[in-house]
Amino acid sequence: TLLGLVLGLAASWALSSFISDMLYQVGSFDLPTVAAVTLTLLTVALAAILIPTLRATRVDPVTALREE
C-alpha cells in the first residue's frame, strides 16, 4: 500500500502539468487535496486489512482445522 501511494504521488506530481488545464479552482499540485486523497486511500487500505484480520482472530484454530 505504501509503495502504491509513493508511486502514485510521484506520478501525480510528474503528470500534474498535463492535467492542470482540466482542474477547476485547484492548483496543479494542491497539497491539501493530495494529502486528503492520500489519507483516504490509506484509511481504506488499513480497514481492508484490519477487518478480516480481526474476524480471523476470533475463530478457534481447532475448529478451523477440522473444517478443512
All heavy atoms as TSV, in Angstrom:
chain	resi	resn	atom	element	x	y	z
A	1	THR	N	N	0.826	-1.187	0.000
A	1	THR	CA	C	0.000	0.000	0.000
A	1	THR	C	C	0.872	1.253	0.000
A	1	THR	O	O	0.604	2.188	-0.750
A	1	THR	CB	C	-0.922	0.012	1.232
A	1	THR	OG1	O	-1.741	-1.164	1.207
A	1	THR	CG2	C	-1.808	1.226	1.239
A	2	LEU	N	N	1.887	1.228	0.851
A	2	LEU	CA	C	2.765	2.398	0.897
A	2	LEU	C	C	3.524	2.589	-0.413
A	2	LEU	O	O	3.711	3.720	-0.869
A	2	LEU	CB	C	3.736	2.281	2.069
A	2	LEU	CG	C	3.096	2.391	3.447
A	2	LEU	CD1	C	4.147	2.166	4.532
A	2	LEU	CD2	C	2.422	3.721	3.632
A	3	LEU	N	N	3.957	1.494	-1.012
A	3	LEU	CA	C	4.641	1.599	-2.303
A	3	LEU	C	C	3.710	2.182	-3.358
A	3	LEU	O	O	4.111	3.046	-4.155
A	3	LEU	CB	C	5.161	0.232	-2.736
A	3	LEU	CG	C	5.869	0.187	-4.090
A	3	LEU	CD1	C	7.126	1.034	-4.059
A	3	LEU	CD2	C	6.188	-1.246	-4.457
A	4	GLY	N	N	2.463	1.738	-3.369
A	4	GLY	CA	C	1.488	2.277	-4.312
A	4	GLY	C	C	1.228	3.748	-4.096
A	4	GLY	O	O	1.089	4.516	-5.052
A	5	LEU	N	N	1.145	4.159	-2.834
A	5	LEU	CA	C	0.952	5.576	-2.543
A	5	LEU	C	C	2.139	6.413	-3.001
A	5	LEU	O	O	1.971	7.486	-3.583
A	5	LEU	CB	C	0.715	5.779	-1.049
A	5	LEU	CG	C	-0.657	5.395	-0.533
A	5	LEU	CD1	C	-0.698	5.514	0.986
A	5	LEU	CD2	C	-1.728	6.255	-1.145
A	6	VAL	N	N	3.337	5.925	-2.748
A	6	VAL	CA	C	4.536	6.667	-3.151
A	6	VAL	C	C	4.611	6.766	-4.676
A	6	VAL	O	O	4.876	7.842	-5.228
A	6	VAL	CB	C	5.804	6.004	-2.568
A	6	VAL	CG1	C	7.062	6.584	-3.184
A	6	VAL	CG2	C	5.832	6.176	-1.062
A	7	LEU	N	N	4.361	5.654	-5.359
A	7	LEU	CA	C	4.389	5.684	-6.828
A	7	LEU	C	C	3.283	6.575	-7.397
A	7	LEU	O	O	3.496	7.300	-8.372
A	7	LEU	CB	C	4.269	4.270	-7.383
A	7	LEU	CG	C	5.463	3.349	-7.149
A	7	LEU	CD1	C	5.166	1.941	-7.657
A	7	LEU	CD2	C	6.708	3.900	-7.799
A	8	GLY	N	N	2.109	6.525	-6.778
A	8	GLY	CA	C	1.012	7.381	-7.219
A	8	GLY	C	C	1.294	8.852	-7.002
A	8	GLY	O	O	0.977	9.689	-7.855
A	9	LEU	N	N	1.884	9.179	-5.866
A	9	LEU	CA	C	2.250	10.582	-5.616
A	9	LEU	C	C	3.309	11.065	-6.600
A	9	LEU	O	O	3.238	12.192	-7.099
A	9	LEU	CB	C	2.738	10.752	-4.184
A	9	LEU	CG	C	1.668	10.699	-3.106
A	9	LEU	CD1	C	2.317	10.687	-1.723
A	9	LEU	CD2	C	0.720	11.866	-3.240
A	10	ALA	N	N	4.280	10.215	-6.884
A	10	ALA	CA	C	5.317	10.593	-7.849
A	10	ALA	C	C	4.718	10.782	-9.238
A	10	ALA	O	O	5.056	11.736	-9.947
A	10	ALA	CB	C	6.409	9.526	-7.876
A	11	ALA	N	N	3.825	9.888	-9.638
A	11	ALA	CA	C	3.195	10.003	-10.955
A	11	ALA	C	C	2.301	11.232	-11.026
A	11	ALA	O	O	2.287	11.934	-12.048
A	11	ALA	CB	C	2.399	8.741	-11.260
A	12	SER	N	N	1.556	11.515	-9.956
A	12	SER	CA	C	0.687	12.691	-9.982
A	12	SER	C	C	1.508	13.980	-10.028
A	12	SER	O	O	1.121	14.945	-10.678
A	12	SER	CB	C	-0.251	12.696	-8.786
A	12	SER	OG	O	0.466	12.919	-7.593
A	13	TRP	N	N	2.630	13.982	-9.337
A	13	TRP	CA	C	3.490	15.163	-9.397
A	13	TRP	C	C	4.096	15.324	-10.783
A	13	TRP	O	O	4.145	16.424	-11.334
A	13	TRP	CB	C	4.596	15.050	-8.345
A	13	TRP	CG	C	5.516	16.225	-8.358
A	13	TRP	CD1	C	5.257	17.480	-7.913
A	13	TRP	CD2	C	6.839	16.256	-8.886
A	13	TRP	NE1	N	6.344	18.278	-8.111
A	13	TRP	CE2	C	7.338	17.559	-8.707
A	13	TRP	CE3	C	7.663	15.302	-9.468
A	13	TRP	CZ2	C	8.604	17.928	-9.114
A	13	TRP	CZ3	C	8.936	15.674	-9.864
A	13	TRP	CH2	C	9.387	16.976	-9.683
A	14	ALA	N	N	4.518	14.213	-11.393
A	14	ALA	CA	C	5.135	14.278	-12.722
A	14	ALA	C	C	4.128	14.655	-13.800
A	14	ALA	O	O	4.471	15.355	-14.759
A	14	ALA	CB	C	5.784	12.935	-13.052
A	15	LEU	N	N	2.889	14.214	-13.666
A	15	LEU	CA	C	1.877	14.456	-14.696
A	15	LEU	C	C	0.970	15.645	-14.393
A	15	LEU	O	O	0.034	15.908	-15.150
A	15	LEU	CB	C	1.024	13.197	-14.883
A	15	LEU	CG	C	1.782	11.955	-15.337
A	15	LEU	CD1	C	0.866	10.750	-15.326
A	15	LEU	CD2	C	2.369	12.173	-16.717
A	16	SER	N	N	1.236	16.361	-13.322
A	16	SER	CA	C	0.346	17.457	-12.922
A	16	SER	C	C	0.300	18.577	-13.958
A	16	SER	O	O	-0.735	19.221	-14.124
A	16	SER	CB	C	0.759	18.019	-11.567
A	16	SER	OG	O	2.040	18.597	-11.631
A	17	SER	N	N	1.372	18.803	-14.677
A	17	SER	CA	C	1.352	19.868	-15.683
A	17	SER	C	C	0.450	19.508	-16.862
A	17	SER	O	O	-0.120	20.395	-17.503
A	17	SER	CB	C	2.768	20.152	-16.177
A	17	SER	OG	O	3.299	19.000	-16.797
A	18	PHE	N	N	0.279	18.220	-17.144
A	18	PHE	CA	C	-0.566	17.807	-18.255
A	18	PHE	C	C	-2.056	17.964	-17.950
A	18	PHE	O	O	-2.850	18.231	-18.849
A	18	PHE	CB	C	-0.290	16.349	-18.648
A	18	PHE	CG	C	1.072	16.132	-19.225
A	18	PHE	CD1	C	1.990	15.348	-18.566
A	18	PHE	CD2	C	1.437	16.714	-20.424
A	18	PHE	CE1	C	3.255	15.143	-19.079
A	18	PHE	CE2	C	2.695	16.532	-20.951
A	18	PHE	CZ	C	3.616	15.743	-20.279
A	19	ILE	N	N	-2.437	17.797	-16.701
A	19	ILE	CA	C	-3.857	17.865	-16.356
A	19	ILE	C	C	-4.244	19.178	-15.684
A	19	ILE	O	O	-5.383	19.349	-15.272
A	19	ILE	CB	C	-4.267	16.686	-15.452
A	19	ILE	CG1	C	-3.528	16.733	-14.133
A	19	ILE	CG2	C	-4.098	15.374	-16.145
A	19	ILE	CD1	C	-4.065	15.771	-13.102
A	20	SER	N	N	-3.335	20.133	-15.612
A	20	SER	CA	C	-3.627	21.387	-14.910
A	20	SER	C	C	-4.733	22.172	-15.607
A	20	SER	O	O	-5.466	22.918	-14.952
A	20	SER	CB	C	-2.368	22.240	-14.793
A	20	SER	OG	O	-1.894	22.606	-16.066
A	21	ASP	N	N	-4.893	22.027	-16.912
A	21	ASP	CA	C	-5.951	22.742	-17.626
A	21	ASP	C	C	-7.338	22.182	-17.311
A	21	ASP	O	O	-8.343	22.871	-17.445
A	21	ASP	CB	C	-5.723	22.664	-19.134
A	21	ASP	CG	C	-4.454	23.386	-19.551
A	21	ASP	OD1	O	-4.035	24.308	-18.822
A	21	ASP	OD2	O	-3.880	23.020	-20.590
A	22	MET	N	N	-7.429	20.930	-16.883
A	22	MET	CA	C	-8.719	20.299	-16.599
A	22	MET	C	C	-9.196	20.556	-15.177
A	22	MET	O	O	-10.340	20.269	-14.859
A	22	MET	CB	C	-8.619	18.786	-16.817
A	22	MET	CG	C	-8.400	18.397	-18.239
A	22	MET	SD	S	-8.399	16.619	-18.361
A	22	MET	CE	C	-6.773	16.352	-19.020
A	23	LEU	N	N	-8.338	21.065	-14.323
A	23	LEU	CA	C	-8.687	21.271	-12.921
A	23	LEU	C	C	-9.360	22.624	-12.740
A	23	LEU	O	O	-8.917	23.627	-13.285
A	23	LEU	CB	C	-7.447	21.179	-12.046
A	23	LEU	CG	C	-6.705	19.855	-12.101
A	23	LEU	CD1	C	-5.413	19.953	-11.322
A	23	LEU	CD2	C	-7.569	18.739	-11.568
A	24	TYR	N	N	-10.433	22.659	-11.968
A	24	TYR	CA	C	-11.179	23.891	-11.724
A	24	TYR	C	C	-10.910	24.367	-10.302
A	24	TYR	O	O	-11.228	23.669	-9.344
A	24	TYR	CB	C	-12.675	23.645	-11.942
A	24	TYR	CG	C	-13.520	24.850	-11.684
A	24	TYR	CD1	C	-13.496	25.929	-12.559
A	24	TYR	CD2	C	-14.329	24.930	-10.568
A	24	TYR	CE1	C	-14.260	27.043	-12.337
A	24	TYR	CE2	C	-15.102	26.037	-10.329
A	24	TYR	CZ	C	-15.065	27.102	-11.222
A	24	TYR	OH	O	-15.817	28.212	-10.985
A	25	GLN	N	N	-10.348	25.527	-10.172
A	25	GLN	CA	C	-10.026	26.177	-8.900
A	25	GLN	C	C	-9.145	25.323	-7.985
A	25	GLN	O	O	-9.255	25.365	-6.773
A	25	GLN	CB	C	-11.300	26.573	-8.158
A	25	GLN	CG	C	-12.069	27.678	-8.833
A	25	GLN	CD	C	-13.272	28.104	-8.024
A	25	GLN	OE1	O	-13.688	27.422	-7.102
A	25	GLN	NE2	N	-13.835	29.251	-8.368
A	26	VAL	N	N	-8.281	24.518	-8.592
A	26	VAL	CA	C	-7.321	23.720	-7.842
A	26	VAL	C	C	-5.989	23.877	-8.551
A	26	VAL	O	O	-5.926	23.817	-9.773
A	26	VAL	CB	C	-7.735	22.228	-7.800
A	26	VAL	CG1	C	-6.687	21.405	-7.083
A	26	VAL	CG2	C	-9.081	22.070	-7.153
A	27	GLY	N	N	-4.946	24.079	-7.791
A	27	GLY	CA	C	-3.627	24.206	-8.385
A	27	GLY	C	C	-3.163	22.886	-8.992
A	27	GLY	O	O	-3.773	21.835	-8.789
A	28	SER	N	N	-2.095	22.944	-9.743
A	28	SER	CA	C	-1.624	21.733	-10.412
A	28	SER	C	C	-1.161	20.668	-9.418
A	28	SER	O	O	-1.251	19.481	-9.688
A	28	SER	CB	C	-0.495	22.067	-11.382
A	28	SER	OG	O	0.597	22.630	-10.678
A	29	PHE	N	N	-0.673	21.082	-8.266
A	29	PHE	CA	C	-0.308	20.129	-7.209
A	29	PHE	C	C	-0.728	20.741	-5.882
A	29	PHE	O	O	0.083	21.287	-5.136
A	29	PHE	CB	C	1.192	19.826	-7.239
A	29	PHE	CG	C	1.554	18.583	-6.483
A	29	PHE	CD1	C	1.296	17.341	-7.014
A	29	PHE	CD2	C	2.134	18.658	-5.231
A	29	PHE	CE1	C	1.615	16.187	-6.321
A	29	PHE	CE2	C	2.465	17.515	-4.531
A	29	PHE	CZ	C	2.198	16.279	-5.089
A	30	ASP	N	N	-2.025	20.688	-5.613
A	30	ASP	CA	C	-2.615	21.281	-4.416
A	30	ASP	C	C	-2.363	20.369	-3.223
A	30	ASP	O	O	-2.881	19.252	-3.168
A	30	ASP	CB	C	-4.107	21.481	-4.642
A	30	ASP	CG	C	-4.756	22.270	-3.541
A	30	ASP	OD1	O	-4.122	23.220	-3.053
A	30	ASP	OD2	O	-5.895	21.941	-3.183
A	31	LEU	N	N	-1.548	20.798	-2.292
A	31	LEU	CA	C	-1.127	19.960	-1.176
A	31	LEU	C	C	-2.284	19.470	-0.302
A	31	LEU	O	O	-2.318	18.291	0.034
A	31	LEU	CB	C	-0.074	20.675	-0.334
A	31	LEU	CG	C	0.573	19.834	0.758
A	31	LEU	CD1	C	1.258	18.613	0.155
A	31	LEU	CD2	C	1.556	20.658	1.547
A	32	PRO	N	N	-3.256	20.306	0.077
A	32	PRO	CA	C	-4.366	19.777	0.891
A	32	PRO	C	C	-5.177	18.695	0.169
A	32	PRO	O	O	-5.596	17.713	0.786
A	32	PRO	CB	C	-5.230	21.007	1.176
A	32	PRO	CG	C	-4.308	22.159	1.040
A	32	PRO	CD	C	-3.322	21.776	-0.012
A	33	THR	N	N	-5.373	18.847	-1.124
A	33	THR	CA	C	-6.117	17.849	-1.883
A	33	THR	C	C	-5.342	16.546	-1.964
A	33	THR	O	O	-5.899	15.455	-1.752
A	33	THR	CB	C	-6.412	18.372	-3.301
A	33	THR	OG1	O	-7.129	19.601	-3.200
A	33	THR	CG2	C	-7.219	17.373	-4.092
A	34	VAL	N	N	-4.069	16.624	-2.235
A	34	VAL	CA	C	-3.232	15.425	-2.330
A	34	VAL	C	C	-3.156	14.735	-0.969
A	34	VAL	O	O	-3.244	13.505	-0.883
A	34	VAL	CB	C	-1.823	15.797	-2.852
A	34	VAL	CG1	C	-0.877	14.616	-2.763
A	34	VAL	CG2	C	-1.912	16.292	-4.286
A	35	ALA	N	N	-3.034	15.503	0.095
A	35	ALA	CA	C	-2.974	14.918	1.436
A	35	ALA	C	C	-4.296	14.247	1.801
A	35	ALA	O	O	-4.302	13.151	2.375
A	35	ALA	CB	C	-2.627	15.999	2.459
A	36	ALA	N	N	-5.414	14.861	1.454
A	36	ALA	CA	C	-6.720	14.272	1.766
A	36	ALA	C	C	-6.931	12.968	1.006
A	36	ALA	O	O	-7.408	11.977	1.575
A	36	ALA	CB	C	-7.829	15.264	1.425
A	37	VAL	N	N	-6.572	12.940	-0.251
A	37	VAL	CA	C	-6.722	11.722	-1.046
A	37	VAL	C	C	-5.795	10.633	-0.521
A	37	VAL	O	O	-6.186	9.464	-0.406
A	37	VAL	CB	C	-6.450	12.015	-2.537
A	37	VAL	CG1	C	-6.352	10.734	-3.343
A	37	VAL	CG2	C	-7.533	12.908	-3.104
A	38	THR	N	N	-4.575	10.991	-0.187
A	38	THR	CA	C	-3.619	10.020	0.340
A	38	THR	C	C	-4.105	9.426	1.661
A	38	THR	O	O	-4.060	8.209	1.857
A	38	THR	CB	C	-2.246	10.685	0.529
A	38	THR	OG1	O	-1.810	11.206	-0.727
A	38	THR	CG2	C	-1.217	9.697	1.041
A	39	LEU	N	N	-4.583	10.266	2.557
A	39	LEU	CA	C	-5.086	9.775	3.843
A	39	LEU	C	C	-6.337	8.917	3.669
A	39	LEU	O	O	-6.513	7.923	4.374
A	39	LEU	CB	C	-5.369	10.941	4.774
A	39	LEU	CG	C	-4.126	11.636	5.333
A	39	LEU	CD1	C	-4.528	12.848	6.167
A	39	LEU	CD2	C	-3.307	10.677	6.169
A	40	THR	N	N	-7.194	9.277	2.725
A	40	THR	CA	C	-8.389	8.477	2.463
A	40	THR	C	C	-8.012	7.092	1.947
A	40	THR	O	O	-8.544	6.076	2.417
A	40	THR	CB	C	-9.303	9.191	1.456
A	40	THR	OG1	O	-9.665	10.465	1.983
A	40	THR	CG2	C	-10.550	8.373	1.171
A	41	LEU	N	N	-7.108	7.032	0.991
A	41	LEU	CA	C	-6.668	5.743	0.456
A	41	LEU	C	C	-5.983	4.898	1.522
A	41	LEU	O	O	-6.189	3.681	1.591
A	41	LEU	CB	C	-5.735	5.948	-0.732
A	41	LEU	CG	C	-6.390	6.450	-2.014
A	41	LEU	CD1	C	-5.327	6.770	-3.064
A	41	LEU	CD2	C	-7.374	5.437	-2.544
A	42	LEU	N	N	-5.183	5.523	2.360
A	42	LEU	CA	C	-4.504	4.798	3.431
A	42	LEU	C	C	-5.508	4.257	4.450
A	42	LEU	O	O	-5.384	3.121	4.905
A	42	LEU	CB	C	-3.480	5.704	4.110
A	42	LEU	CG	C	-2.556	5.061	5.121
A	42	LEU	CD1	C	-1.740	3.950	4.479
A	42	LEU	CD2	C	-1.631	6.101	5.714
A	43	THR	N	N	-6.520	5.040	4.773
A	43	THR	CA	C	-7.550	4.597	5.713
A	43	THR	C	C	-8.338	3.416	5.162
A	43	THR	O	O	-8.594	2.437	5.877
A	43	THR	CB	C	-8.501	5.765	6.036
A	43	THR	OG1	O	-7.739	6.853	6.553
A	43	THR	CG2	C	-9.562	5.356	7.029
A	44	VAL	N	N	-8.711	3.476	3.893
A	44	VAL	CA	C	-9.455	2.377	3.277
A	44	VAL	C	C	-8.595	1.113	3.212
A	44	VAL	O	O	-9.076	0.008	3.481
A	44	VAL	CB	C	-9.951	2.788	1.878
A	44	VAL	CG1	C	-10.497	1.607	1.104
A	44	VAL	CG2	C	-10.997	3.875	1.996
A	45	ALA	N	N	-7.328	1.260	2.889
A	45	ALA	CA	C	-6.438	0.102	2.825
A	45	ALA	C	C	-6.259	-0.526	4.207
A	45	ALA	O	O	-6.266	-1.756	4.341
A	45	ALA	CB	C	-5.081	0.511	2.254
A	46	LEU	N	N	-6.110	0.293	5.232
A	46	LEU	CA	C	-5.973	-0.249	6.584
A	46	LEU	C	C	-7.252	-0.952	7.039
A	46	LEU	O	O	-7.192	-2.000	7.690
A	46	LEU	CB	C	-5.599	0.864	7.564
A	46	LEU	CG	C	-4.161	1.348	7.478
A	46	LEU	CD1	C	-3.939	2.534	8.407
A	46	LEU	CD2	C	-3.192	0.235	7.799
A	47	ALA	N	N	-8.400	-0.400	6.686
A	47	ALA	CA	C	-9.661	-1.057	7.038
A	47	ALA	C	C	-9.786	-2.386	6.301
A	47	ALA	O	O	-10.265	-3.371	6.875
A	47	ALA	CB	C	-10.839	-0.152	6.703
A	48	ALA	N	N	-9.358	-2.436	5.053
A	48	ALA	CA	C	-9.418	-3.678	4.284
A	48	ALA	C	C	-8.491	-4.742	4.857
A	48	ALA	O	O	-8.728	-5.934	4.675
A	48	ALA	CB	C	-9.063	-3.398	2.827
A	49	ILE	N	N	-7.459	-4.324	5.538
A	49	ILE	CA	C	-6.539	-5.274	6.154
A	49	ILE	C	C	-7.024	-5.678	7.549
A	49	ILE	O	O	-7.016	-6.853	7.911
A	49	ILE	CB	C	-5.121	-4.666	6.240
A	49	ILE	CG1	C	-4.538	-4.493	4.847
A	49	ILE	CG2	C	-4.206	-5.519	7.103
A	49	ILE	CD1	C	-3.288	-3.648	4.812
A	50	LEU	N	N	-7.461	-4.708	8.336
A	50	LEU	CA	C	-7.787	-4.964	9.738
A	50	LEU	C	C	-9.093	-5.726	9.948
A	50	LEU	O	O	-9.170	-6.564	10.843
A	50	LEU	CB	C	-7.835	-3.646	10.507
A	50	LEU	CG	C	-6.484	-3.004	10.767
A	50	LEU	CD1	C	-6.660	-1.667	11.470
A	50	LEU	CD2	C	-5.602	-3.910	11.596
A	51	ILE	N	N	-10.110	-5.448	9.154
A	51	ILE	CA	C	-11.406	-6.102	9.369
A	51	ILE	C	C	-11.310	-7.614	9.205
A	51	ILE	O	O	-11.730	-8.362	10.092
A	51	ILE	CB	C	-12.485	-5.467	8.474
A	51	ILE	CG1	C	-12.763	-4.039	8.944
A	51	ILE	CG2	C	-13.767	-6.303	8.482
A	51	ILE	CD1	C	-13.640	-3.228	8.026
A	52	PRO	N	N	-10.744	-8.149	8.106
A	52	PRO	CA	C	-10.614	-9.612	8.018
A	52	PRO	C	C	-9.663	-10.195	9.063
A	52	PRO	O	O	-9.858	-11.318	9.541
A	52	PRO	CB	C	-10.072	-9.853	6.610
A	52	PRO	CG	C	-10.378	-8.630	5.849
A	52	PRO	CD	C	-10.379	-7.517	6.843
A	53	THR	N	N	-8.644	-9.441	9.422
A	53	THR	CA	C	-7.701	-9.924	10.432
A	53	THR	C	C	-8.382	-10.082	11.784
A	53	THR	O	O	-8.192	-11.092	12.475
A	53	THR	CB	C	-6.513	-8.953	10.556
A	53	THR	OG1	O	-5.879	-8.828	9.288
A	53	THR	CG2	C	-5.516	-9.435	11.581
A	54	LEU	N	N	-9.178	-9.117	12.170
A	54	LEU	CA	C	-9.891	-9.209	13.446
A	54	LEU	C	C	-10.907	-10.346	13.435
A	54	LEU	O	O	-11.086	-11.034	14.433
A	54	LEU	CB	C	-10.570	-7.879	13.763
A	54	LEU	CG	C	-9.621	-6.729	14.085
A	54	LEU	CD1	C	-10.397	-5.425	14.260
A	54	LEU	CD2	C	-8.806	-7.031	15.325
A	55	ARG	N	N	-11.568	-10.572	12.308
A	55	ARG	CA	C	-12.502	-11.695	12.214
A	55	ARG	C	C	-11.765	-13.026	12.311
A	55	ARG	O	O	-12.267	-13.978	12.913
A	55	ARG	CB	C	-13.276	-11.631	10.907
A	55	ARG	CG	C	-14.274	-10.491	10.876
A	55	ARG	CD	C	-15.073	-10.494	9.619
A	55	ARG	NE	N	-15.900	-11.711	9.590
A	55	ARG	CZ	C	-16.484	-12.164	8.499
A	55	ARG	NH1	N	-16.326	-11.540	7.352
A	55	ARG	NH2	N	-17.219	-13.253	8.540
A	56	ALA	N	N	-10.580	-13.105	11.724
A	56	ALA	CA	C	-9.815	-14.356	11.751
A	56	ALA	C	C	-9.300	-14.674	13.139
A	56	ALA	O	O	-9.135	-15.844	13.494
A	56	ALA	CB	C	-8.659	-14.283	10.768
A	57	THR	N	N	-9.041	-13.665	13.942
A	57	THR	CA	C	-8.533	-13.925	15.296
A	57	THR	C	C	-9.611	-14.461	16.223
A	57	THR	O	O	-9.292	-15.021	17.268
A	57	THR	CB	C	-7.921	-12.660	15.910
A	57	THR	OG1	O	-8.905	-11.628	15.958
A	57	THR	CG2	C	-6.710	-12.201	15.127
A	58	ARG	N	N	-10.874	-14.321	15.856
A	58	ARG	CA	C	-11.963	-14.813	16.696
A	58	ARG	C	C	-12.275	-16.288	16.470
A	58	ARG	O	O	-13.036	-16.878	17.219
A	58	ARG	CB	C	-13.217	-13.990	16.438
A	58	ARG	CG	C	-13.077	-12.562	16.899
A	58	ARG	CD	C	-14.381	-11.814	16.757
A	58	ARG	NE	N	-14.130	-10.396	16.891
A	58	ARG	CZ	C	-14.613	-9.475	16.084
A	58	ARG	NH1	N	-15.396	-9.823	15.083
A	58	ARG	NH2	N	-14.333	-8.218	16.278
A	59	VAL	N	N	-11.725	-16.877	15.426
A	59	VAL	CA	C	-12.021	-18.269	15.094
A	59	VAL	C	C	-11.106	-19.186	15.902
A	59	VAL	O	O	-9.897	-18.954	15.993
A	59	VAL	CB	C	-11.823	-18.506	13.577
A	59	VAL	CG1	C	-12.011	-19.962	13.229
A	59	VAL	CG2	C	-12.763	-17.628	12.783
A	60	ASP	N	N	-11.687	-20.233	16.454
A	60	ASP	CA	C	-10.911	-21.226	17.179
A	60	ASP	C	C	-10.074	-22.029	16.179
A	60	ASP	O	O	-10.613	-22.564	15.206
A	60	ASP	CB	C	-11.853	-22.156	17.939
A	60	ASP	CG	C	-11.105	-23.177	18.764
A	60	ASP	OD1	O	-9.998	-22.861	19.240
A	60	ASP	OD2	O	-11.640	-24.296	18.937
A	61	PRO	N	N	-8.759	-22.123	16.356
A	61	PRO	CA	C	-7.909	-22.820	15.390
A	61	PRO	C	C	-8.290	-24.285	15.196
A	61	PRO	O	O	-8.224	-24.807	14.078
A	61	PRO	CB	C	-6.502	-22.693	15.974
A	61	PRO	CG	C	-6.553	-21.543	16.894
A	61	PRO	CD	C	-7.954	-21.480	17.402
A	62	VAL	N	N	-8.700	-24.964	16.240
A	62	VAL	CA	C	-9.073	-26.378	16.127
A	62	VAL	C	C	-10.312	-26.516	15.249
A	62	VAL	O	O	-10.391	-27.405	14.392
A	62	VAL	CB	C	-9.291	-26.983	17.537
A	62	VAL	CG1	C	-9.822	-28.399	17.426
A	62	VAL	CG2	C	-8.029	-26.918	18.341
A	63	THR	N	N	-11.272	-25.642	15.434
A	63	THR	CA	C	-12.481	-25.689	14.610
A	63	THR	C	C	-12.145	-25.399	13.144
A	63	THR	O	O	-12.671	-26.046	12.241
A	63	THR	CB	C	-13.500	-24.651	15.122
A	63	THR	OG1	O	-13.726	-24.866	16.501
A	63	THR	CG2	C	-14.795	-24.718	14.362
A	64	ALA	N	N	-11.278	-24.445	12.912
A	64	ALA	CA	C	-10.908	-24.120	11.530
A	64	ALA	C	C	-10.187	-25.282	10.872
A	64	ALA	O	O	-10.399	-25.564	9.684
A	64	ALA	CB	C	-10.029	-22.873	11.527
A	65	LEU	N	N	-9.337	-25.980	11.615
A	65	LEU	CA	C	-8.610	-27.114	11.045
A	65	LEU	C	C	-9.533	-28.294	10.780
A	65	LEU	O	O	-9.339	-29.038	9.810
A	65	LEU	CB	C	-7.471	-27.532	11.975
A	65	LEU	CG	C	-6.295	-26.571	12.027
A	65	LEU	CD1	C	-5.312	-27.003	13.094
A	65	LEU	CD2	C	-5.599	-26.497	10.683
A	66	ARG	N	N	-10.533	-28.488	11.595
A	66	ARG	CA	C	-11.471	-29.602	11.383
A	66	ARG	C	C	-12.337	-29.380	10.149
A	66	ARG	O	O	-12.734	-30.311	9.490
A	66	ARG	CB	C	-12.366	-29.774	12.613
A	66	ARG	CG	C	-11.658	-30.432	13.739
A	66	ARG	CD	C	-12.592	-30.749	14.872
A	66	ARG	NE	N	-11.833	-31.275	15.987
A	66	ARG	CZ	C	-12.158	-31.134	17.243
A	66	ARG	NH1	N	-13.265	-30.493	17.567
A	66	ARG	NH2	N	-11.401	-31.639	18.195
A	67	GLU	N	N	-12.636	-28.132	9.836
A	67	GLU	CA	C	-13.459	-27.831	8.663
A	67	GLU	C	C	-12.694	-28.008	7.372
A	67	GLU	O	O	-13.288	-28.187	6.325
A	67	GLU	CB	C	-14.019	-26.411	8.758
A	67	GLU	CG	C	-15.058	-26.271	9.843
A	67	GLU	CD	C	-15.638	-24.880	9.896
A	67	GLU	OE1	O	-15.370	-24.080	8.990
A	67	GLU	OE2	O	-16.358	-24.591	10.861
A	68	GLU	N	N	-11.409	-27.969	7.422
A	68	GLU	CA	C	-10.597	-28.159	6.218
A	68	GLU	C	C	-10.586	-29.619	5.919
A	68	GLU	O	O	-10.400	-30.240	5.072
A	68	GLU	CB	C	-9.187	-27.623	6.430
A	68	GLU	CG	C	-9.130	-26.138	6.609
A	68	GLU	CD	C	-9.459	-25.353	5.340
A	68	GLU	OE1	O	-9.103	-25.806	4.242
A	68	GLU	OE2	O	-10.076	-24.305	5.466
